Amino acid sequence: MACARVPLDEQQVTEPGPLGKEHTVPALHPVRKEERCFVPYKSPPEDGSPAEVEEFLEHAKFITEDLEWLLTLPHDKFWCQVVFDESLQRCLDSYLHHAPRGLDPATLPSSPAVADMQRSVHRAVFLTFLRMATHKESKENFITAAVFGEIIYENFLFDIPKILDLCVLFGKGNSQLLNKMIDNIFTQQPSYYSDLDETVPTVLQVFDTILGKCGLHCEGATAMEPMKLGTHKQPTAMTMSQQELVDLILYLCDSTTTIHAFLDIFPAACSSFHSHNFLSRLTSFYETAVPDLEKAVRKRNFDDKSLQEDLWKRLSHSCRKMVETAHLLLHHTCLQPILEGFAILFLCPFRFLSDYDEQFPIADDVSLLQQALPVMYPYQPYTSEYLRANINFSRNVDLHISLSCNFEAELESLLSCIRDLLPDLGEGFLLACLHEYNYNSELVINNILEDRLAPNLDKLDRAMPRPEKEELPNVMDSRSNVFDDDEFDVFRRDKVDMSRIWKGRRKGESAREMLNDKQHVAEQRARYQAAEAYGLDDYDDEYDDTYDMNQVGANDLDGDSLLNRRDQFVQDPALLRERAEARRATMQQRKGFRPERPSNVVGKPKGQGQTLETFLDRRKKEASKSRTSNHNRRTMADRKRNKGMIPS
């Protein structure tokens, strides 16, 4: 066995020789590889025959058993098998090439058995790559970092195409683990950054190829040669064969999905894409190619409508991924550096920050950003603040119900992601884990795989089912209303007297019958007769008016106060107008109203000259005469005189 505290690349082990004689070899040596043949992967059959299903199940079972055996090997044996077993690498590569993606029909298996087997293979492949990307498993089992980088690079255990496939296949629910895995690969072997830089032009060539197939040209793309005379016209999305259009959209969908998954999981790669002007090329391609492809999918005749719907779904998915990719590039190459720069600046010591601000005012930098925003986004009415203000009302309607529904959907998605990798665990146990780790599915998966769960979770049954939902009480049972239990309470009465309910005039009645109905007169007569019997027939009009003019009872005032109030009941109208004018002036002054200057058309006596205000007031009066009794006579007379109709 390997020695403790010594890296694997420096360990020596003793192995029996061909003639039974022991000899010492490095711990990482081809002779220590076990003879085992790993079979390549084949994708699940799409509505296949029972024989095809049986073949897939048997094939996938071999792969699962072999990979599970590999994962149980000790550290040194595992790496001997990984480095020197070519059949293992062919098996892993075949899965990356042929495993169904998110939109592939094979993602909906034809039977539960196929689905379970596919999940088992998926989990085993992911755990194998995860262990291959880990150079230190424990204090005793590790490889020197520099040697690890050389091993994975020289033996092609990882390369840029494999990393892209890993992101698109295992990114859902495992982004945190994948980020650590890829970051460790690039950190221990920086040559992968050079490989990535050489890969980006190949990715851009995807857009040029699609444009060329559609007979289009995009600014910034490789210039296409002029078409020679006598050559055939370049096919377009409308004229190419149906199979060519299908292959083109599948190619676009797979490429855009893979690029977005890689940049989303490993944002450090955004700088490499940005250095090749990827964002500009992407947006130009989107503007040029997408309209033609959408038109072709909508207007071409398809014998199979389901194929047309599938192509439209894939094209829409591609557009969404291109937009999300542009957002990632902008955020990680433009916005994030600005935010981090200001964050570092404001974390500096106060004196340095003060001296920096004195020499290079920070307010100027902020102002520069504010001035750049209208250039970057000129349509101010449609900013996010504007949109949030307009949809604020709709967001607040039934907020509790909306949040509950969204949380239920998110919870189901988290459970589905975890069960894809760990199907043997019960939903009740997974719900407890999610609650413990603040509903972080990646942290839950990581802790389960590394057997680092909290003590309270270790005590739970891992096959614990999901608890049954309690039925909510009937809303009508807790209803409280002033109309409860009356004769028209339809929520608690099965039968209501409909003869007492009608709309408009009751049938059978006429206006004359209603006027001739004197029942209310008889009711009033009976009421007054009852009042007369109690001695209430004497009515003093003066007594009633007297007490209507003043309040009586508990709020009575003394004699002097009452007399003062009666004297103030009728006051001088001039005094009232003066008080009202004072209140109006105070209100106008409070609101900043400037009163209009009084007009002065009389002026000084003739011959003493007039002020400018008097001259302006007189001209205003002359111009305003047409508004009253003269009815525009002066204006019309001036017009006739100007036209020579009236002698001057």
C-alpha positions in Angstrom: 0.0 0.0 0.0 0.9 3.6 -0.4 2.8 5.4 2.4 1.0 8.0 4.4 1.7 11.7 4.1 3.6 11.2 0.8 2.0 12.3 -2.5 1.0 9.5 -4.8 3.5 10.7 -7.5 6.4 10.0 -5.1 5.2 6.7 -3.6 6.8 3.3 -4.3 5.1 0.0 -3.9 6.2 -3.6 -4.0 4.5 -5.9 -6.6 5.0 -9.6 -7.4 6.9 -10.1 -10.6 6.2 -12.6 -13.5 8.3 -15.3 -11.8 6.9 -14.6 -8.4 9.8 -12.4 -7.4 8.8 -9.1 -5.8 10.0 -5.8 -7.3 9.5 -2.2 -6.5 7.6 0.1 -8.9 6.1 3.6 -8.7 2.6 3.7 -7.1 1.3 5.2 -10.4 2.4 2.5 -12.9 0.6 0.6 -15.8 1.3 -2.8 -14.2 -1.0 -1.9 -11.3 -4.0 -1.4 -13.6 -6.8 -4.0 -13.3 -7.9 -5.8 -16.4 -11.4 -4.6 -16.9 -13.2 -3.7 -20.2 -15.5 -0.7 -19.9 -18.2 -0.7 -22.7 -19.1 2.5 -24.5 -22.4 4.2 -23.8 -25.5 4.2 -26.1 -28.4 6.6 -25.7 -31.8 5.3 -24.6 -34.1 4.1 -27.5 -36.9 6.5 -28.5 -40.1 4.4 -28.4 -38.0 1.3 -29.2 -39.0 -2.3 -29.3 -38.8 -4.4 -26.2 -35.6 -5.9 -27.5 -34.0 -2.5 -27.9 -35.1 -1.5 -24.4 -33.7 -4.7 -23.0 -30.4 -4.2 -24.8 -30.1 -0.6 -23.4 -30.9 -1.8 -19.9 -28.2 -4.5 -20.0 -25.7 -2.2 -21.6 -26.2 0.6 -19.1 -26.1 -1.9 -16.2 -22.6 -3.0 -17.2 -21.5 0.7 -17.3 -23.0 1.5 -13.9 -21.5 -1.6 -12.2 -18.0 -0.9 -13.7 -18.1 2.8 -12.6 -19.3 1.9 -9.1 -16.5 -0.6 -8.9 -14.0 2.1 -10.0 -15.3 4.6 -7.4 -14.7 2.0 -4.6 -11.0 1.6 -5.5 -8.5 3.2 -3.1 -6.7 6.4 -4.2 -3.7 4.8 -5.9 -5.6 2.1 -7.7 -8.2 4.6 -8.9 -5.6 6.8 -10.5 -3.8 3.8 -12.1 -7.1 2.8 -13.7 -8.0 6.3 -14.8 -4.6 7.1 -16.4 -3.8 3.8 -18.0 -7.2 2.2 -18.9 -8.1 3.5 -22.4 -11.5 1.6 -22.4 -12.5 3.7 -19.4 -11.8 7.0 -21.2 -13.7 5.7 -24.3 -16.7 4.9 -22.0 -16.7 8.4 -20.4 -16.2 10.2 -23.7 -19.1 8.2 -25.3 -21.4 9.4 -22.5 -20.4 13.0 -23.0 -21.1 12.7 -26.7 -24.3 10.7 -26.7 -26.1 11.4 -23.4 -29.4 13.2 -24.0 -29.5 16.9 -23.5 -32.4 18.9 -21.9 -34.5 19.3 -25.1 -33.7 15.9 -26.6 -36.7 13.4 -26.9 -34.6 10.8 -25.0 -35.0 12.9 -21.9 -38.5 11.5 -21.7 -37.8 7.8 -21.3 -40.2 5.2 -22.7 -40.5 3.3 -19.4 -39.7 3.8 -15.7 -37.0 1.2 -15.9 -35.2 3.1 -18.6 -35.5 6.3 -16.6 -34.1 4.7 -13.5 -31.2 3.2 -15.3 -30.4 6.4 -17.1 -30.3 8.2 -13.8 -27.9 5.6 -12.4 -25.5 6.0 -15.3 -25.7 9.8 -15.1 -24.9 9.8 -11.4 -22.0 7.3 -11.8 -20.4 9.3 -14.6 -20.7 12.6 -12.7 -19.1 11.2 -9.6 -16.3 9.7 -11.7 -15.4 13.0 -13.3 -15.7 14.7 -9.9 -13.1 12.4 -8.4 -10.9 12.7 -11.4 -10.8 16.5 -10.9 -9.8 16.2 -7.2 -6.1 16.0 -6.6 -6.4 15.9 -2.8 -9.0 13.5 -1.3 -7.6 13.6 2.3 -4.4 14.3 4.2 -3.1 10.8 3.3 -4.4 10.6 -0.3 -3.3 13.4 -2.6 -1.2 14.2 -5.7 1.3 17.1 -6.0 -0.6 20.0 -7.5 1.8 20.5 -10.4 2.0 16.8 -11.1 -1.8 16.6 -11.1 -2.0 19.3 -13.7 0.5 17.5 -15.9 -1.4 14.2 -15.5 -4.8 15.5 -16.5 -3.4 17.6 -19.4 -0.9 15.2 -21.0 -3.3 12.2 -20.7 -6.3 14.3 -22.0 -8.4 13.4 -19.0 -9.9 16.9 -19.4 -10.0 19.2 -22.4 -12.1 22.2 -23.3 -14.7 20.2 -25.3 -15.1 17.8 -22.4 -15.5 20.6 -19.9 -18.2 22.2 -22.1 -20.1 18.9 -22.3 -19.8 18.5 -18.5 -21.4 21.9 -17.9 -24.3 21.3 -20.2 -25.0 17.8 -19.0 -24.5 18.2 -15.2 -25.0 21.9 -14.7 -28.6 21.7 -13.5 -28.4 21.3 -9.7 -24.6 20.9 -9.6 -23.3 24.3 -10.6 -21.5 24.9 -7.3 -19.7 21.5 -7.5 -18.9 22.0 -11.2 -17.5 25.5 -10.5 -15.1 24.1 -7.9 -14.1 21.2 -10.2 -13.4 23.4 -13.2 -11.7 26.1 -11.2 -9.4 23.5 -9.7 -8.6 22.2 -13.2 -7.7 25.6 -14.5 -5.8 26.6 -11.4 -3.6 23.5 -11.3 -3.0 23.6 -15.1 -3.0 27.2 -16.5 -2.4 25.8 -20.0 -6.2 25.3 -20.2 -6.6 29.0 -20.4 -4.5 29.0 -23.6 -6.6 26.2 -25.0 -9.7 28.2 -24.2 -8.3 31.2 -26.0 -7.7 29.0 -29.0 -11.2 27.5 -28.8 -13.2 30.8 -28.9 -12.5 31.4 -32.6 -13.8 27.9 -33.3 -17.0 28.8 -31.3 -17.4 31.9 -33.4 -17.1 29.9 -36.5 -20.3 28.2 -35.5 -22.1 31.5 -36.2 -20.3 32.0 -39.5 -21.3 28.5 -40.6 -25.0 29.0 -39.9 -24.9 32.3 -41.7 -23.3 30.7 -44.7 -25.8 27.9 -44.8 -28.6 30.6 -44.8 -26.9 32.7 -47.5 -26.4 35.6 -45.1 -23.6 37.9 -44.2 -22.9 39.4 -40.8 -20.8 42.4 -40.1 -17.6 41.3 -38.5 -17.8 37.7 -39.8 -15.5 36.3 -42.4 -16.2 38.0 -45.7 -17.8 35.8 -48.2 -16.4 35.7 -51.7 -18.5 37.3 -54.4 -20.6 34.8 -56.3 -19.2 34.0 -59.7 -21.3 34.3 -62.8 -23.0 31.0 -63.8 -22.9 29.6 -60.3 -26.0 28.4 -58.5 -27.8 30.7 -56.1 -26.9 30.2 -52.4 -29.8 28.4 -50.6 -31.6 30.2 -47.8 -33.6 29.1 -44.8 -36.8 29.2 -47.0 -35.3 27.2 -49.9 -33.0 24.7 -48.2 -34.3 21.2 -47.7 -36.4 20.4 -44.6 -33.7 18.1 -43.2 -31.0 20.8 -43.6 -33.2 23.3 -41.7 -33.8 20.8 -38.9 -30.0 20.0 -38.6 -29.2 23.8 -38.7 -31.6 24.6 -35.8 -30.4 21.6 -33.8 -26.8 22.7 -34.3 -27.7 26.3 -33.2 -29.6 25.1 -30.1 -26.9 22.7 -29.0 -24.1 25.3 -29.5 -25.9 28.2 -27.7 -27.0 26.0 -24.8 -23.5 24.7 -24.3 -21.8 28.2 -24.4 -24.3 29.6 -21.9 -23.9 26.7 -19.5 -20.1 27.0 -19.5 -20.0 30.7 -18.9 -22.7 30.5 -16.3 -20.8 27.8 -14.3 -17.3 29.2 -14.9 -17.6 33.0 -15.2 -13.8 33.4 -15.3 -13.9 32.3 -18.9 -15.9 35.4 -19.8 -12.7 37.5 -20.2 -11.4 35.1 -22.9 -14.6 35.4 -24.9 -14.6 39.2 -24.4 -11.1 39.5 -25.7 -12.3 38.0 -29.1 -15.2 40.6 -29.4 -17.6 37.7 -28.8 -20.5 40.0 -27.6 -20.5 42.1 -30.8 -20.4 39.0 -33.0 -23.1 37.4 -31.1 -25.5 40.4 -31.3 -24.8 40.8 -35.0 -25.5 37.2 -35.6 -28.8 37.4 -33.6 -30.0 40.4 -35.6 -29.1 38.8 -39.0 -29.9 35.1 -38.6 -32.8 34.9 -36.2 -35.5 36.7 -38.3 -34.8 34.5 -41.3 -34.9 31.3 -39.2 -38.1 32.3 -37.5 -39.7 33.1 -40.8 -38.7 29.8 -42.3 -40.1 27.8 -39.3 -43.4 29.7 -39.3 -44.1 29.8 -43.1 -42.7 26.6 -44.5 -45.0 23.7 -45.0 -44.3 20.8 -42.6 -46.0 17.4 -43.0 -45.5 16.8 -39.3 -46.8 19.7 -37.2 -45.1 18.3 -34.2 -41.8 18.7 -35.9 -42.6 22.4 -36.6 -43.5 22.9 -33.0 -40.3 21.3 -31.8 -38.2 23.4 -34.2 -39.9 26.6 -32.9 -39.3 25.6 -29.3 -35.6 24.9 -30.0 -35.2 28.2 -31.9 -36.9 30.1 -29.0 -34.7 28.4 -26.6 -31.6 29.3 -28.6 -32.7 33.0 -28.7 -33.1 33.0 -24.9 -29.7 31.5 -24.3 -28.0 34.0 -26.6 -29.6 36.9 -24.6 -28.6 35.3 -21.3 -25.0 34.8 -22.6 -24.8 38.5 -23.5 -26.0 39.3 -20.0 -23.2 37.1 -18.5 -20.5 38.8 -20.6 -21.7 42.3 -19.8 -22.0 41.5 -16.1 -18.7 39.8 -15.6 -16.5 41.9 -18.0 -18.0 45.4 -17.6 -20.3 45.8 -14.6 -18.7 43.6 -12.1 -15.2 45.1 -12.5 -16.6 48.6 -11.9 -18.5 47.5 -8.8 -15.4 45.7 -7.4 -13.2 48.7 -8.2 -15.4 51.1 -6.2 -15.8 48.6 -3.4 -12.0 48.3 -3.1 -11.6 52.0 -3.2 -14.1 52.7 -0.4 -12.6 50.0 1.8 -9.3 51.9 1.8 -8.2 53.8 4.9 -9.9 57.1 5.4 -6.8 59.3 5.0 -5.8 57.7 1.8 -9.4 57.9 0.5 -9.4 61.6 1.4 -6.1 62.3 -0.4 -7.3 60.3 -3.4 -10.5 62.3 -3.5 -8.6 65.6 -3.3 -6.4 64.7 -6.3 -8.9 62.6 -8.3 -12.5 63.6 -7.2 -14.6 60.5 -6.8 -17.7 62.5 -7.6 -16.3 63.1 -11.1 -16.1 59.3 -11.7 -19.7 58.9 -10.4 -20.8 61.8 -12.6 -19.1 60.2 -15.6 -21.0 57.0 -15.1 -24.3 58.9 -14.7 -23.6 60.7 -18.0 -22.7 57.4 -19.7 -26.0 55.8 -18.8 -28.2 57.8 -21.2 -25.8 56.9 -24.0 -25.9 53.2 -23.1 -29.6 53.2 -22.6 -31.3 56.2 -24.2 -34.9 55.1 -23.7 -35.4 56.5 -20.2 -39.2 55.9 -19.9 -38.6 52.2 -20.1 -36.0 51.8 -17.4 -36.4 49.1 -14.7 -37.7 51.7 -12.2 -40.4 52.7 -14.7 -41.4 49.1 -15.2 -41.4 48.3 -11.5 -43.6 51.3 -10.8 -46.2 50.2 -13.4 -46.3 46.6 -12.3 -46.2 47.3 -8.6 -50.0 47.1 -8.2 -50.3 43.7 -10.0 -47.4 42.3 -7.9 -49.2 43.2 -4.6 -52.5 41.6 -5.5 -52.8 38.3 -3.7 -49.1 38.5 -2.8 -49.3 35.7 -0.2 -50.9 33.3 -2.6 -48.4 34.2 -5.4 -45.4 33.7 -3.1 -46.8 30.4 -1.8 -47.3 29.1 -5.4 -43.8 30.2 -6.5 -42.2 28.6 -3.4 -44.1 25.3 -4.1 -42.9 25.3 -7.7 -39.3 26.1 -6.6 -39.3 23.4 -4.0 -40.5 20.8 -6.5 -37.7 21.9 -8.8 -35.1 21.5 -6.1 -36.4 18.1 -5.1 -36.3 17.0 -8.8 -32.7 18.1 -9.2 -31.5 16.3 -6.1 -33.4 13.1 -6.9 -31.9 13.0 -10.4 -28.5 12.4 -8.7 -29.7 10.6 -5.6 -32.8 8.7 -6.5 -32.6 6.4 -3.5 -33.4 9.1 -0.9 -36.9 9.8 0.2 -38.6 13.2 -0.3 -39.2 13.6 3.4 -35.5 13.3 4.1 -34.6 15.6 1.3 -37.1 18.2 2.5 -35.4 18.1 6.0 -32.0 18.6 4.4 -33.2 21.5 2.3 -34.7 23.2 5.3 -31.5 22.7 7.3 -29.3 24.2 4.5 -31.5 27.1 3.6 -32.9 25.4 0.5 -29.5 25.3 -1.2 -29.7 22.1 -3.3 -26.0 22.2 -4.3 -24.9 22.3 -0.6 -27.3 19.5 0.2 -25.8 17.3 -2.6 -22.3 18.1 -1.6 -22.8 17.3 2.0 -24.6 14.0 1.2 -21.9 12.8 -1.2 -19.2 13.7 1.2 -21.1 12.3 4.2 -20.9 15.6 6.1 -24.6 16.1 7.1 -25.6 17.8 10.3 -26.0 15.4 13.3 -29.8 15.9 13.4 -30.0 14.8 9.8 -27.9 11.7 10.3 -30.5 10.4 12.8 -33.2 10.6 10.1 -34.3 7.7 8.0 -32.9 8.4 4.5 -35.9 6.7 2.9 -38.4 8.8 4.9 -41.4 9.7 2.6 -42.9 13.1 2.2 -45.4 14.1 4.9 -49.0 14.3 3.8 -50.4 17.7 3.3 -53.0 18.9 5.9 -56.3 19.8 4.3 -57.1 23.5 4.8 -60.3 24.3 6.6 -63.3 25.4 4.5 -63.3 29.1 4.0 -67.1 29.2 4.4 -66.8 27.7 7.9 -64.8 30.7 9.1 -66.9 33.2 7.2 -68.4 36.1 9.3 -70.9 38.5 7.8 -73.9 40.6 8.8 -76.0 38.5 6.4 -75.2 35.2 8.0 -78.1 32.9 8.7 -80.7 35.3 7.1 -83.4 34.0 4.7 -81.2 34.8 1.7 -77.9 33.3 2.9 -77.2 31.0 0.0 -73.9 29.8 1.5 -75.7 28.1 4.4 -79.2 27.5 3.0 -79.9 24.9 0.3 -83.2 26.4 -0.5 -84.2 30.1 -0.8 -87.7 31.4 -1.3 -87.3 32.7 -4.9 -90.8 34.2 -4.9 -89.4 37.0 -2.7 -86.6 37.8 -5.2 -87.2 39.7 -8.4 -85.5 42.1 -10.7 -87.2 45.4 -11.7 -91.0 45.7 -11.3 -92.8 42.7 -10.0 -94.6 40.8 -12.6 -98.4 41.4 -12.7 -98.2 45.0 -11.3 -99.0 48.1 -13.1 -98.3 51.8 -12.3 -102.0 52.4 -11.7 -102.2 49.6 -9.2 -99.2 50.9 -7.3 -100.7 54.4 -7.1 -104.0 53.1 -6.0 -102.5 51.0 -3.2 -103.4 53.0 0.0 -102.0 50.5 2.4 -99.3 52.9 3.6 -102.0 55.5 4.3 -103.8 53.1 6.6 -100.5 52.4 8.4 -99.8 56.1 9.0 -103.4 56.7 10.3 -103.0 53.9 12.8 -99.7 55.4 14.0 -101.2 58.9 14.6 -104.2 57.4 16.4 -101.8 55.7 18.8 -100.0 59.0 19.4 -103.3 60.8 20.1 -104.2 58.1 22.6 -101.0 59.0 24.6 -101.7 62.8 24.5 -99.1 63.6 21.9 -101.5 65.4 19.6 -100.7 69.0 20.9 -97.9 70.5 18.7 -96.3 73.9 19.6 -94.6 75.2 16.5 -93.0 78.1 18.3 -91.6 75.8 21.0 -90.1 73.6 18.3 -88.5 76.5 16.4 -87.0 77.8 19.6 -85.2 74.7 20.5 -84.1 74.0 16.9 -82.2 77.3 17.0 -80.1 76.4 20.0 -78.5 73.4 21.6 -80.0 72.3 24.8 -79.0 69.8 27.4 -75.5 69.0 28.5 -73.9 71.6 26.1 -75.9 74.6 27.4 -73.9 77.8 27.9 -74.4 80.3 30.5 -76.6 83.4 29.9 -73.8 85.8 28.9 -72.2 83.4 26.5 -75.5 82.6 24.9 -76.3 86.3 24.5 -72.9 86.8 22.8 -73.5 84.0 20.4 -76.9 85.5 19.4 -75.3 89.0 18.8 -72.7 87.4 16.5 -75.3 85.5 14.5 -75.9 88.5 12.2 -72.7 90.4 11.6 -71.7 93.3 9.4 -71.3 92.1 5.8 -68.3 94.4 5.2 -66.5 92.9 8.2 -67.1 89.4 6.9 -65.8 90.3 3.5 -62.7 91.9 5.1 -62.0 88.8 7.1 -62.5 86.5 4.0 -60.1 88.7 2.0 -57.5 88.5 4.8 -57.8 84.7 4.8 -57.5 84.5 1.0 -54.4 86.7 1.1 -52.8 84.5 3.8 -53.5 81.4 1.8 -52.1 82.8 -1.5 -49.0 84.0 0.3 -48.5 80.5 1.8 -48.7 79.0 -1.7 -46.4 81.5 -3.2 -49.1 83.3 -5.3 -48.1 86.8 -6.5 -51.2 89.1 -6.8 -51.7 90.8 -10.0 -50.6 94.4 -10.2 -53.6 96.8 -10.2 -54.2 98.5 -13.5 -53.7 102.2 -13.9 -55.0 103.7 -17.2 -55.7 107.2 -15.8 -52.1 108.2 -15.3 -50.9 111.7 -14.7 -52.5 114.9 -16.1 -52.0 115.6 -19.8 -48.7 117.2 -20.6 -46.8 115.8 -17.7 -45.8 112.5 -19.4 -46.9 109.0 -18.5 -45.1 106.1 -16.9 -44.3 102.8 -18.7 -46.8 100.9 -16.6 -49.6 103.4 -17.6 -48.7 103.0 -21.2 -48.8 99.2 -21.0 -52.1 99.2 -19.1 -53.7 101.5 -21.7 -52.6 99.2 -24.6 -53.8 96.2 -22.7 -57.2 97.9 -22.3 -57.5 98.7 -26.0 -56.6 95.2 -27.0 -59.1 93.7 -24.5 -62.1 95.8 -25.7 -63.0 93.2 -28.3 -63.7 90.7 -25.5 -66.7 92.6 -24.2 -69.5 94.6 -25.8 -67.6 95.9 -28.9 -67.6 92.3 -30.3 -64.3 92.6 -32.3 -65.5 95.8 -34.0 -62.2 97.6 -33.5 -60.2 94.6 -34.8 -62.3 94.3 -37.9 -62.1 98.0 -38.5 -58.3 97.8 -38.3 -58.3 94.9 -40.8 -60.5 96.9 -43.3 -58.4 100.0 -43.0 -55.2 98.0 -43.6 -56.7 96.5 -46.8 -57.8 100.0 -48.1 -61.5 99.4 -47.7 -61.9 102.5 -45.3 -60.3 105.8 -46.1 -57.9 107.0 -43.4 
